[in-house]
Amino acid sequence: MFDKLTERLGRAVQTLRGRGRVTEENVAQTLREVRMALLEADVALPVVKSFIDGVRTRALGAEVAGSLTPGQAFIGILHRELTTVLGASAAGFAFNVQPPQVVLLAGLQGAGKTTTAAKLARWLKEEQRRRVLLVSTDVRRPAAILQLQRLAESVGADFFPSTAGEQPAAIALAALDAARRGVYDTLIIDTAGRLHIDAALMAEMQAIDQAVPAHQRLFVVDAMAGQDAINAARAFGAALELTGIILTKADGDARGGAALSVRYVTGKPIVFLGVGEKLEALQPFDPERMASRILGMGDVVSLVEEVQRKVDTDQAEKLARKVVQGRGFSLLDLRSQLEQVRKLGGLSAVMDKLPTQLAGRAAMKGDQADRELRRQMAIIDSMTAQERRQSGIIDGSRRRRIAAGAGVQVQDVNRLLKQFMDMQRLMKGMKGGKLGRLMAGLGGAMPPGPPPRRR
């Protein structure tokens, strides 16, 4: 989402590189570039003005440490100011309330409220071990009620039924009663939306909130909405006492201005980011980490946390043991490693969290790498069980059959097998206790391999 902004800010900071010190003149020149970068990213004009003033004040009063260049010092100032604009500190999701906690989702039609309701239910259930009840008050679109019911089933949450003939406030009140009787921890209310702001929509939101006083009133906004998101944020903020914002479609090619603008206009924190269509694609928002990503510094902490959550450590340990003990590395093992990368969202998602300097050195772009990942998995899936275990038996006719089954060229199969053979040679070089000694030196608990042969 912030690729263009990251690129422009990077070019702006380049104007300070090679300068001996930070002066009023070169700061003014750099800030002109930063202002243009923010305006091109669709950031609201009041936000741009406040941000530039804050950076100018910090920059002109800054003392550059001897170990830092002016460019590095300016990036640090930009990082601190961006973090302030985005929310200063992670807001989190408050749980210190008497259950059931009521979460009201509001926003315009098309912002992704219904899908976000299911994503949030999944996050609460999987990450926080909460019992969640979902309800839809969108009586104008019966399909929305059915959609939420199906999504609730997908994430393993319970659903409170409603019909098109009922009043939204009455549905919410009945759902709250059911949540109390069912001893649920959280009730998520998905409300109706409109294509534009109108009085009827706002009155309906207020009636639901009065009938069922919500602990969390979250404004769901499309990151690709641009300046329209600001107008919607103002209207919903005036009608409801919002507690936070959920920014959806943050994985798209939007210019990123909505994230900076909506937070500034409402004064409410961004709580979650929707980063994909899958139901697990919801991330808690951290302003400091997001500021680092905007400035091309990456978000390695989030990447490590995601690896810890999604990577099968038992499977990884089994593979490490095989390597240490000198047993063969097969195409089955390669397939499992490719699957682990896919669970992390693909190579593009991994590179998105790496610093720009590292991600820029990748041999191919993220989307191209993801296509290659899917192609390699399809090739291995087209092999027989014996071929996956014993790659040496794959001759020319087998390669042609595998290529036809995977819908690729024979050259693609040859390329994968060559890469696999290179990996095999690398793994063979790790046997004889080399990896075991390396892990022991790093404090790991890997078992030692067989003793090295004497020469």
N, C-alpha and C positions, 0 to 999 in steps of 0.2 A: 504494500500500500504506500510506503514512504520512499520507494525507490527514486523517483524523480526529485523529491525534496532532498534526499541524501546526496544525490549527485550534484545538485546545485549548491548545497551548503559546502560540500567538499571543494568545489571550484572557488567558492567565496573565500574559504580559509587559505587557499593557495596564494592569494594576494599578499598574505602576511609571511609566507615562507621566504626565507632568505633575508628578512629584515632583522636588523640588530636589536630593535626594541619596539615596544608598543607605543605609538604616538597618536595624538588626536587626528592627524592627517590620514595615517594608514588605517586607523579604526573606522573613520568616516567612510573611506573607500570600501572597506570590507562590509560595513553595515548596509551600504547601498546594494551590494550583491545579495546579502542575506534578506533584505526587504523584498527584492525581486523574487527570490526563491520562495518566500512565504506566500506572496501574492499569487504566484504561478501555481502554488499548491492549493489554492482556493481557501486560504486562511482569511477569516473576516478582518476587515481593516482595523477595527478597534483592538483586536488581538495583536495584529502586526505592530501597531503603534506602541502598545504596552510592552511587547516583547523587545522591540528595538531600544526603547528607552531604558529598560532594565539592563540589557546587555551593554549599552553605551556607558551607563553609570558604573557598572562593574568593571568594564574594560579600562576606562580612563583612570580608575582608582586602583588598578591592580599593579602589584609588583611582581615582575617575572622572576621566578627562581632561577638560580644559575644553571640548573640542570635542564631547564625548559627553553624551547624556542618560543618566539612570539606566537607562531601558529598553534603550538601545543597549549600554550596558556589560553589562547582565545577559544580553542575547542573546549577546554575546561569550563570557561565562562558560559559558552553556549549550552553546555550540558547542564550546568546548574540552573540556568534560566529556563530551559526547556522542561526540566524536571518540575520547576515551580509552576509553569503554565499547565502542565499535565496533571498536577495534583499534589506535588511536594512529597507525598508518601502514599504507599498502597493503602486503599480504603478498606479492603476486605469485606467480608459479609458477616454482619453481626448475628450472633446466635443467642445472646444473653436475654432472651424474652420467654415469656410463658407460652409453651406450645398450645395449639399449633401456631407457628409463625406464618403470617399471611404475607404473600409476595404478590403485588399487583404489577402486571406488565402493561404499559401503555405505549402507544406510538401510532404512526400512520400505517395505512394498508401497504403491504409490500416491503415493510422494514424487516420482516422475519420474526414477528412476535411468536407465532405458533411453534415454529421450529425451535426458537430460543427457549420457549417454555419447557420443551422436552429435553433440550440440552442441559438446561439448568437443573431439571429434575434428575437427570442422569448424574450430573456433577455432585449434587447433594447426596444422592444415594451411594455413589461409588466412593467419593472422596471424604464425605462427612458422616456416612452411615446413618442417614436420616430416612424416616418413612415419609414418603411424599404422596400427596393427593393432587391431581390436576383437574381443573374445571375450565370450560370455555363459556364465556358469556356473549359470544358473537352470534346473536340470534338472527342477524341479517344474512349470514352466510352459513347455512346448514352444513356445507362441505367443510367448513372450518372446524365444526364440532367433531365430525367424523375423522378429519385429519389428526386432530389432537388425540382422539381416542386410539387411533392406530399408532401414533408416535409414543403414547404412554405405554402401550403394550411392548413396543420395541425396546424401551429403556427399562422395563420392569417396574414401572410406577403404576399406581392405581388411578382410576379415572372416575369422576363423578358425572353421571349422565345429565344432559340438558336437552331441551327441545326448542324449536324456533318460536313457539307460541308463548314462551315465558318471558317475564321481565328480567333483564340482566341483574338488577340489584337483588331480586328474589332468588335467582339462581346462586349468586355468590353467598347469600345468607344461608341457604339450604346446604351448600357445600361446606361452609364453616361449621354448621351443626354436625354434619357427617364426619368432618375431620376431628371434631372433639370426641364424638362417640367412638370413632375408630382409633383413637389414640395416635393420630398422625403428628409428626414433628413439624411438617411444613405443608401449607396449602398454597399452590400457585394458581393465580387467576389470570387466564388469557382473555384480554378484552378485545372488543371490536376496533377496527380501524376505518379510516376514510382515505380517499385519494387526496383530500385537502382538509384543512382545519375548518370546522363549522361549529355552531353553537350547540347543535344536538349532540355531537360527539362529546364535547366538553361536559355538557350536563349529564350525560350517561356515565362518564368517568367519575364525576363528583358524586352521583347517586350511589354508585358501587362502593366508593371509598367511605361514604357516610354510613352505608348499611353494614359494611365489614371493614372496620378501621384496620388499614394495612400497616404492618411493621416496616415493609420495604416497598417503596413505589419507584419502580425502575422504568426509565424512559428508554425504549428500544429504538435506535436510530441506525439507518443505513449509512455506512461509511462513504458510499458512492453518491449520496444525495447532494453534496456540495453545499452551496449557500442556502438551499431550501431547508437543510437540516437545522440551521440557526433559527429560522422563522418558526419551525415546528417546536424546537426546544423552548423558545420564549413562550409560545402559546400553552404548551403542556406544563411548563414551570409556573405559569400564572394560575392555571386551573387546579393543579395538584401540588402538594408539598413533596416534591421529588426527593428521594434519598440517594439516587445514583443513576448511572447511565450504563447501558449495554450497547457497545458498538458492533454492529453485524457487518458481514462481508468485508472484513478487514484484510482478507487474503486476495481481494480483487485488485484491479489496476487503478483504483481511485487515487486522487492526488494527496489524500491524507489530511486536508485542511479541516475536515469535520471533527476529527479527534481533538485538534487544538481549539477549534472555535466553540463547539458545544460545551465542553468543559468550562471554558471561560465565560460564556453567556449565562449558563445556568448556575455556575458556582458550585455544582455538584460533582462528585468524583466519578470517573469512569471505573466501573467495578469489574466488568468482563469484556472480553473481545471474542467475537465469533470469527473463527479463522478457517472456515470451510463448511461444506454441506453435511459432512458426517456428524452424527449425534455426539461424538466425543470431541468435536472441534470447538471447544469453548475453553478459554484460558482466563484465569484471574489476571487483572491488569495491574502492572507495576510501573509507575511513572518513570522511575530511574532507569529501569531496564529498557523501556521504550525509548527514552531519550538517547540511550547508548546506541540503539539500533538505528535511529534516525540519523545520528552522526557517524554511522559506519563503524561503530566500535563493537558491534555484535552483541549477542546476549548468551554468552557461554553458560552462565549459571542456569538459565532456563533450559538450555540444551541438556546439561547434565541431569537436571531434575526429571526431564522427559525420558531420558535414557533409563534412569533408575525406576521410573514408573512402568515403562512399556517394554523394555528389553527383558527377555527371558533369561535371567541370570543362571538358572540351572542348566539350560541348554548351552549357554556360553561356557560354563565351567566344564561341561562334558567335552566340548570341543577342545578346550585348553588341555584337558587331561589326555585326550587322544594324541595331541601334538607332542606333549611332553613324553609320553610313553612310546612315541615313534610309530603309532598306528596310522593307517592311510587316511588322507583327507579326500573325501569323495564328493561327487556332484550333489549328493543329498545334503552334505554339510554346507556346500556353497549355496544351495537353495534356501536353507534355513537362515543363513546370514543375510541373503537378499531380502527375505521376509522380515527380518528384524529391522532393516533399513526402511522397508515399506511401512512398518508400524509407526515409525517416527515421522511419517508424512512424506517420505521420499527424500531424495537428495536435495531437492529444491528447498524443502523445509529445514533441512540441516544446514545448508549453506546460508539460508536467510538469517540464521542466528550466529554465524561466524563473522568475525571482523572483515571489513571490505577487502583488506589487503590479502587475507587468506582465501576468501571466497573468489576473489578475482583471479587467483592463480589456478583455479580448477580448469581441467582440460576442456570442459564443455559447460554450457549454461545449464541451470537447474532443470528447466523443463525438458531440455534435450537429454539430460542425464536420467530423468525420470522415465522417459520413453525407452531409453536403453535398458533401464532396470526391469521394466515390464516385459520387454522383448526377451531378455535373458531368462526370466522366470518362465515365460511361455515355452522357450526352447527346452529347458530342463523338464517341464511338465509333459512335453511331447515324447520324452524318452521312456523306455521300459524300465522296470525296477532294476533289472540286471545291468542295463546300460548306465544307470545312475551310480550303481555300486562299482562297476568295472568299466571305466571310460575307455580303456584300451581296446575293447571289442568294437568300438564305433568306427566302421569302415566307410567307404564312399557311398555305398547303397543305403546304409543306415543314416548317414548324414542327409541324404536327399529326402528320405522318409521323414526324418525329424523336422527338416526345414518346411516340408509341405504341411505337416501337422501343426506347426507353430505359425504358419503363414508368413515366413521370412525367407530370405535367400540363403543358399548353402554357405555363402561367404560369412553370413552372420553366425551360423553354427560353427564354422571354422574359427572365427574370431573368439567366440566364447570358449571353445576347447583349448585354444592357445593360451588365453588368459588363465584358464583353470590349471593348465600344465605349469605355468609360471608360478601360480600359487602353491601347487603341489611341491615344486622344488624348494620354495621358500619354507614350507612346513617341514620338509625333510631336513632342512638345515637347522631346524629348531630342536630336533630330537637329540638324544644323548645327554639329556640333563641341562642343555644350554638354557632353555626357557625356564626350567625349574630353578636354576641358580639365579637367573635374572629376576624372577618373581620373589625369590627369597631375599634378594638384595633390596627389593622394593617393599619388603614387609608383607608379601603375599603369603598365602597358605597353600600354594600348589605343591603337590607331592613331587619328590625328586624323580627324575627319569632314571633309566638304567645307566650304570657307570660308563664313561667314555672309553672307547677302545684304545689300547696302548699301541703305539706305532714303533 
